[in-house]
Amino acid sequence: MSKTIRILIISSLILNVLLIGIIIGSMSDRLFRKDFPMIKPPAFGLKLPPDKGKLFSDTMEKAFRENDHIRKQMDEARERVLSILSAPEFDEAAYQAETAKLEELRGVMMQRFADATRELAKQFNQEERKALAEHLRQPPPLPPPPSHRRTK
């Protein structure tokens, strides 16, 4: 086999391995998205006794599930906002109405998480509430790009 063909084959293999790595890396957030509410941050999980850690996971998972239909409504409202923006004629009133709906839905979602946090705090002692507060100080993980958010 000539040297040129050997270099082309090796280059092709390297590029294919890189492509497979990129594809697997971009799909990994889709594969693990459903587990999001059950994942506890390691530092927070270590500061709670196992029963309180389970209570935290269960409560947040429940709040996350209760917000599923709100999240779907938010996606629909976001799509309507984007279609208003991309329409040939900009309808300011429709845009204002849809963004107001979107903000209202966001408020409902945040209120549910606040209610879940309040219920947890009632069941935690001071040290556990400190751990909860420290966990809430950490910024939330960035959401996946819109194309990755849709799970059907």
Secondary structure by P-SEA (a helix, b strand, c coil): ccaaaaaaaaaaaaaaaaaaaaaaaaaccccccccccccccaaaaaaccaaaaaaaaaaaaaaaaaaaaaaaaaaaaaaaaaaaaacccccaaaaaaaaaaaaaaaaaaaaaaaaaaaaaaaaccaaaaaaaaaaaaccccccccccccccc
